[in-house]
Amino acid sequence: MAGTKKKSELREQIRQDLIDQLERQGVYGRHYLDLVEDYMALWDTKNDLIRDIKERGVMVRYQNGQNQWGHKKNDSVDNLVKVNKQMLILLKELGLRAENFEADDDDEEM
C-alpha cells in the first residue's frame, strides 16, 4: 500500500510540474491541460507495462495445443518502447521536458 501512495504522489508531482512548465511558458488553455492528462495516462500505461515485464519476464509461456507449450516474447516489451516514444513526442510538441524526481527503491519497482 505504501508503494501505491508513493506512486500516486510521484504521479501528481509530475503532472503538476508539467502544468507549471506550461504556465512558465505562458501557455494556457484546456487543450494543453488535456494533453498533460494524455501524457499522464501514458505514464500510467508505461508503469503497468513495466510491472508486467517484471512479473512475467521478457518471454512468456503459452499453450499452442492440448499438450503443447511454447514461449514467445512478452508483447509488453514492444509496447513499452512505443509508449515511451509517444510520451517523448508529446513532451516535445508541448515544449516541455521531464523533470528528475528523487525516487527511492520502491518507486523504481512500479
C-alpha positions in Angstrom: 0.0 0.0 0.0 2.9 2.4 0.8 4.3 1.9 -2.8 0.9 2.8 -4.2 0.8 6.0 -2.2 4.3 7.0 -3.2 3.5 6.2 -6.9 0.4 8.4 -6.6 2.4 11.2 -5.0 5.1 10.9 -7.8 2.3 11.0 -10.4 0.9 14.2 -9.0 4.3 15.8 -8.8 5.0 15.0 -12.4 1.5 16.2 -13.5 1.9 19.4 -11.6 5.4 20.0 -12.9 4.2 19.7 -16.5 1.4 22.2 -15.8 3.9 24.6 -14.1 6.2 24.4 -17.1 3.3 25.3 -19.4 2.4 28.3 -17.2 6.0 29.5 -17.0 6.0 29.5 -20.8 2.7 31.5 -20.8 0.8 28.6 -22.3 -2.7 28.3 -21.1 -5.9 26.5 -22.1 -7.9 23.4 -21.7 -6.4 21.8 -24.8 -3.0 21.9 -23.2 -4.3 20.6 -19.9 -5.9 17.8 -21.8 -2.6 16.9 -23.4 -1.0 16.8 -20.0 -3.7 14.3 -18.9 -2.9 12.3 -22.1 0.7 12.3 -21.0 -0.2 11.1 -17.5 -2.4 8.3 -19.0 0.6 7.2 -21.0 2.7 7.4 -17.8 0.2 5.0 -16.1 0.3 2.7 -19.0 4.1 2.7 -19.0 4.2 1.7 -15.4 1.7 -1.1 -16.0 3.9 -2.4 -18.8 7.0 -2.3 -16.6 5.2 -4.1 -13.9 4.1 -6.8 -16.4 7.6 -7.3 -17.7 8.9 -7.6 -14.1 6.3 -10.1 -13.2 6.2 -12.3 -16.3 9.6 -11.5 -17.8 10.5 -10.7 -21.4 9.5 -14.2 -22.6 6.1 -15.7 -21.6 4.8 -19.2 -21.8 1.7 -20.0 -23.9 -0.2 -23.1 -24.8 -0.4 -23.8 -28.6 -2.1 -27.2 -28.3 -3.7 -29.5 -25.8 -0.3 -30.8 -24.7 2.0 -28.3 -26.3 3.5 -25.3 -24.7 5.9 -22.8 -26.1 7.4 -19.4 -25.3 7.0 -16.1 -27.1 8.2 -12.6 -26.4 6.1 -10.6 -24.0 4.2 -8.0 -26.0 4.7 -5.5 -23.1 8.3 -5.1 -24.2 7.5 -3.7 -27.6 4.5 -1.7 -26.2 6.7 -0.1 -23.6 9.0 1.2 -26.3 6.1 2.6 -28.3 4.5 4.2 -25.2 7.8 5.8 -24.2 8.3 7.1 -27.7 4.8 8.7 -27.7 5.4 10.2 -24.3 8.6 11.9 -25.6 6.8 13.1 -28.7 4.0 14.6 -26.7 6.5 16.4 -24.4 8.4 17.8 -27.4 5.3 19.0 -29.1 4.3 20.8 -25.8 7.8 22.3 -25.5 8.2 20.5 -22.1 10.8 18.3 -20.6 10.6 15.6 -17.9 12.0 16.7 -14.5 14.2 14.5 -12.4 12.4 13.5 -9.2 14.1 11.8 -6.3 12.8 8.3 -6.1 13.6 5.6 -3.6 13.8 1.9 -4.4 10.0 1.3 -4.0 9.3 3.9 -6.7 11.6 2.2 -9.2 9.7 -1.0 -8.9 6.4 0.3 -10.3 
